[in-house]
Each structure stands twice: as structure tokens, then as C-alpha cells.
């Protein structure tokens, strides 16, 4: 009788723990791997451990550092930092960023190449969170003209944290970006589309990279996640 009572007590405690912790884990956005992921997509992969630059390749030594849970641009030179664990063609990429100091908008790079190393990784540049752009590809190296479409939106302060989501389809050559101001302690915000790029010749396997355009710029990134191939809601934003 006593043994049955103890077993019942243990089972009750386990059930109560599950009831309590499951909503907490869901609220924290924990994936099965334990990575903080508040976006409701279990296929997202964390790109940054919050402590080191493991998994990242920099154009120059000392250009970037990991500190206080963010990737910090040290402002020492122009350059880039790309994720080296996987290159992607069709993808979803979500991150949070702000500019601490600088005279040029933050910039990220997609559909580039790492060999040979060319200007801007021979890539397509998006400028989060407000949607500036550049086309670094050989034979282009210009603003991209009609290949880009900027959408009207309320300007987002780059000196404060903002959330951005990029989605790219290599087959169609379409890449899009949605961003929003992130008011802490909120984990997410509702994004609006700010930029679209379209060129069927542009899509290819390449690195996801962050860039500082000039020396003296100190940009910071955190909460970086990507998905490739895209399983959940292909060609659709999940943060808007």
C-alpha cells in the first residue's frame, strides 16, 4: 500500500513538472536542441553560441569579437564575417541587430562566394533594417537599379535593436527582407517587408555574412538563426 502511494506521488510530481515547465519552455522558444528560438519554427538552427566566434570566418583578424552575448564589430577596418558551417541557396535567416557607432548603415550579404575572395564576397547586399542595398557581383558593383524594390515604411532607428528576417529562393532569384523595431524585453516583433531583390541569375549556394562597410563602424548582432532547406512556409515570412 505504501509502495503504491509513493509511486502515485512520484507520478503526480512528474506530471505537475511537465505541466509547469512545458509552457515555460514554449514561452522561451526552446528548440529540442535547447537553442533559444521564439519564432515558432523548429527547423531553425542557431548560428551563434553567445560566447565565441566558432563557426564564423572573418576577413581580417580583430575585426569582430563575441562579447556580452552579441557579435560585436570592433570598427578596426572594412570587412565581413561569414557563417562557415553551411552555405545555403534557398534559405530563411533571422537576426537582431543595432549600430553602436558608425557612418554607414548595417549590411549583410547573401548569395556570394568565398573563393576567390572578391569585393563584398561577390554577393547581394541588403542593408537592415531599412532596406538599402548593393549588388557586388562581377560586372555589376552598383546599386542594382530595378533589381531591387524598396517598400515604404516607418523608418527604424538603427541605434536601437531591430529584428530582421531574410528569405531567399535560389531558383527564382528572389530575396526579401522584413524588419521591425524590437522593444526589449520582447523576444520578437511583427515585421514589415522593406526590400525585395529579383534576378534569376543571382541565386546560388553561398555564405550568409554580416559586413561592416567602413572602418569605425561598430555593429552588433545576436539571436542569429537560419533554415536551409526551408521546410516551414517556404517563400513566406514567419515574423510578419
FENJO-V820500 format. One record per residue. RES is the residue in one small letter. PSI is psi in whole degrees, 0 to 359 (999 if undefined). Layout:
res=RES psi=PSI
res=RES psi=PSI
This chain:
res=x psi=313
res=x psi=320
res=x psi=318
res=x psi=323
res=x psi=318
res=x psi=318
res=x psi=319
res=x psi=321
res=x psi=314
res=x psi=315
res=x psi=321
res=x psi=319
res=x psi=317
res=x psi=318
res=x psi=317
res=x psi=320
res=x psi=317
res=x psi=319
res=x psi=322
res=x psi=315
res=x psi=330
res=x psi=312
res=x psi=325
res=x psi=318
res=x psi=320
res=x psi=319
res=x psi=325
res=x psi=349
res=x psi=37
res=x psi=127
res=x psi=170
res=x psi=336
res=x psi=352
res=x psi=3
res=x psi=136
res=x psi=120
res=x psi=97
res=x psi=13
res=x psi=1
res=x psi=19
res=x psi=104
res=x psi=351
res=x psi=354
res=x psi=141
res=x psi=130
res=x psi=137
res=x psi=350
res=x psi=129
res=x psi=358
res=x psi=356
res=x psi=328
res=x psi=172
res=x psi=26
res=x psi=132
res=x psi=3
res=x psi=146
res=x psi=128
res=x psi=149
res=x psi=336
res=x psi=147
res=x psi=141
res=x psi=0
res=x psi=330
res=x psi=156
res=x psi=158
res=x psi=121
res=x psi=139
res=x psi=36
res=x psi=13
res=x psi=158
res=x psi=120
res=x psi=126
res=x psi=122
res=x psi=350
res=x psi=16
res=x psi=335
res=x psi=169
res=x psi=144
res=x psi=189
res=x psi=169
res=x psi=117
res=x psi=150
res=x psi=122
res=x psi=1
res=x psi=336
res=x psi=134
res=x psi=153
res=x psi=155
res=x psi=290
res=x psi=133
res=x psi=165
res=x psi=135
res=x psi=121
res=x psi=138
res=x psi=166
res=x psi=140
res=x psi=161
res=x psi=161
res=x psi=123
res=x psi=320
res=x psi=143
res=x psi=167
res=x psi=16
res=x psi=146
res=x psi=151
res=x psi=151
res=x psi=143
res=x psi=158
res=x psi=139
res=x psi=160
res=x psi=39
res=x psi=199
res=x psi=152
res=x psi=353
res=x psi=125
res=x psi=158
res=x psi=114
res=x psi=174
res=x psi=127
res=x psi=26
res=x psi=21
res=x psi=41
res=x psi=183
res=x psi=127
res=x psi=130
res=x psi=145
res=x psi=92
res=x psi=152
res=x psi=2
res=x psi=351
res=x psi=21
res=x psi=175
res=x psi=165
res=x psi=152
res=x psi=105
res=x psi=358
res=x psi=145
res=x psi=134
res=x psi=352
res=x psi=275
res=x psi=56
res=x psi=184
res=x psi=350
res=x psi=344
res=x psi=232
res=x psi=354
res=x psi=338
res=x psi=144
res=x psi=119
res=x psi=137
res=x psi=139
res=x psi=139
res=x psi=164
res=x psi=127
res=x psi=137
res=x psi=129
res=x psi=116
res=x psi=348
res=x psi=358
res=x psi=159
res=x psi=135
res=x psi=149
res=x psi=137
res=x psi=147
res=x psi=127
res=x psi=137
res=x psi=137
res=x psi=139
res=x psi=109
res=x psi=331
res=x psi=321
res=x psi=343
res=x psi=22
res=x psi=129
res=x psi=141
res=x psi=155
res=x psi=134
res=x psi=136
res=x psi=166
res=x psi=153
res=x psi=134
res=x psi=112
res=x psi=106
res=x psi=145
res=x psi=16
res=x psi=141
res=x psi=333
res=x psi=172
res=x psi=167
res=x psi=110
res=x psi=159
res=x psi=144
res=x psi=131
res=x psi=340
res=x psi=143
res=x psi=140
res=x psi=141
res=x psi=119
res=x psi=112
res=x psi=341
res=x psi=355
res=x psi=328
res=x psi=130
res=x psi=168
res=x psi=129
res=x psi=174
res=x psi=153
res=x psi=126
res=x psi=147
res=x psi=152
res=x psi=146
res=x psi=128
res=x psi=326
res=x psi=162
res=x psi=152
res=x psi=349
res=x psi=133
res=x psi=95
res=x psi=151
res=x psi=144
res=x psi=145
res=x psi=175
res=x psi=51
res=x psi=125
res=x psi=148
res=x psi=162
res=x psi=125
res=x psi=122
res=x psi=161
res=x psi=116
res=x psi=314
res=x psi=124
res=x psi=61
res=x psi=142
res=x psi=14
res=x psi=141
res=x psi=148
res=x psi=1
res=x psi=4
res=x psi=999
